[in-house]
Structure formats: C-alpha cells, structure tokens
Amino acid sequence: RFSFLELTDTIGALVHETQRERGMSTLFIGSGGRLLNADLREQWHQTDRRHGALIDLLKRETAAPPLVRRRLERAETLLATVAPLRTGVAQGAVTPPLVIEAFTKVNAELLAAVDTFMAFGTLDADRTAAMACLTLLHAKEKTGIERAQLTTAFVEDRFTSDQRIAVAALIAAQSSYLHMFAAVAPRPAEQLLRRTLASPAVSEVSRMESVVFGHDDSGFGIDPSAWFTTITRKIDMLGEVAQVTLSLLRDL
C-alpha cells in the first residue's frame, strides 16, 4: 500500500529545501551576489538530492492514487523550470518576485499532493493526527514565503503596500494553521510547538515584524542577513515539530 507517511515525509523534506533555496536566492539577488554565493550553490545540491528522493519513492511505490500522481506530475513540470531559474539567479538576470513566485508554485503543487492523498487516499495513520501534520506543513510554507518577502523588503529597505498586504495575510494564515495544529496534534507535538513559539528566535521574528508594520515604508534599520538567520531558525524549529509529529503518527 502506498504510504501517506512516507510520501508526507519525503515531500516535507523536499519542500524544506525549496523553501530554503527560495529565501537564499532572494537574499543573494538582493545583495547583488555578495551574500550566500557558496551557500546557495550548495543549497542547489541539497534541493536536487531531496527531489531525487521523491523520484525514487515514486519509482519504488507505483500505486500512488491517480489524483495524487497528477499533482506530482504538475510539480515535476514546475521543478523542470528550476535549472534555468538558477542560471538567471547566478547571472543576476531575474528578480526576487520571480523567484518567490516560481518556488511558491512548486511548493503549492507538492503540498497539494499531500492534501489530495489526505482527501482521497487510504491512510496508514490516524486521520486527525495526519491532519495535524498537514496543517503544520502549510504553516511552515507560509512562514517560508514571509521569509523571502521580508528579506527583499529589508534588502531594499522599502516595503510596498502590496507587500504589506501580502505579508499580513501570510502571518494571519500561519496563525490559523498553527491554531488548527494545536487543536488536533498529538499532545507531545502540541507541547513542542508551544515551546517553539515561546523561543527567543520566534520572539525576535515577531519583533522584526512589528518594526515593519509599526513604521513608515522605509528606514527599518534591520539587517537582512540577521532577519534571514532568525526566521530560518524559526522555520527549522517548525520542521523539527513536523518530524516529531510524523514519528508520533508512526507509533499510533
């Protein structure tokens, strides 16, 4: 039987890397190639490695529900655009909004495959706990988009009205997804999330967000590298909660 847990784990690992590549690319482009040059190139390898793991899973497990496979085929089509996009990033020929849009579309299809399995597949996990894992993956993706959006804003020291609306919506969506997770997650995972949200890194992310929303449209005084490092820590901790949740699901 095709495994929901293995698919979710494999897709979650790939999305973590595409999220990271999206954020690093925006900082690299915004800095004119000064920041993260070697790190970004290493990140390409990490993303490709996780992409390869998904391909291997689908070759090994051929019984994926048809609707899920169609979602993954769409994701593969979008992932095929990553190589030329990277060339444009390296050459400074693409803009941060284009990078954000491209990776966000990829991640939307990947996560939609998990959504579709949840709706139409046969689960090898408790359905309520599986829903917890799914909502956390979506919360993490909204946080990843926010990372990229505010990295661009801090690099340019400018926050447009469209960005302001978009980031406010991303923060609201994160809050909603995390509330849903806390309501249905296994208790140890919910407790870990609570500790994560009380951590210094998450508090510092909130402080930086408040500067943007409590300030004029420029002159924030926030180092984009510091922002990137801090919110990356938050995202990594959410990833750790996701891994714990998956482990708990396997034991249920």
C-alpha positions, 0 to 999 in steps of 0.5 A: 500500500502506498504510504501517506507517511512516507510520501508526507515525509519525503515531500516535507523534506523536499519542500524544506529545501525549496523553501530554503533555496527560495529565501537564499536566492532572494537574499543573494539577488538582493545583495547583488551576489555578495551574500550566500554565493557558496551557500546557495550553490550548495543549497542547489545540491541539497534541493536536487538530492531531496527531489531525487528522493521523491523520484525514487519513492515514486519509482519504488511505490507505483500505486500512488492514487491517480489524483495524487500522481497528477499533482506530482506530475504538475510539480515535476513540470514546475521543478523542470523550470528550476535549472534555468531559474538558477542560471538567471539567479547566478547571472543576476538576470531575474528578480526576487518576485520571480523567484518567490513566485516560481518556488511558491508554485512548486511548493503549492503543487507538492503540498497539494499532493499531500492534501489530495492523498489526505482527501482521497487516499487510504491512510496508514495513520490516524486521520486527525493526527495526519491532519495535524501534520498537514496543517503544520506543513502549510504553516511552515510554507507560509512562514517560508514565503514571509521569509523571502518577502521580508528579506527583499523588503529589508534588502531594499529597505522599502516595503510596498503596500502590496507587500504589506498586504501580502505579508499580513495575510501570510502571518494571519494564515500561519496563525490559523494553521498553527491554531488548527495544529494545536487543536488536533496534534498529538499532545507531545507535538502540541507541547513542542510547538508551544515551546517553539513559539515561546523561543527567543528566535520566534520572539525576535521574528515577531519583533522584526515584524512589528518594526515593519508594520509599526513604521513608515515604508522605509528606514527599518534599520534591520539587517537582512542577513540577521532577519534571514538567520532568525526566521530560518531558525524559526522555520527549522524549529517548525520542521523539527515539530513536523518530524516529531509529529510524523514519528508520533503518527508512526507509533499510533 
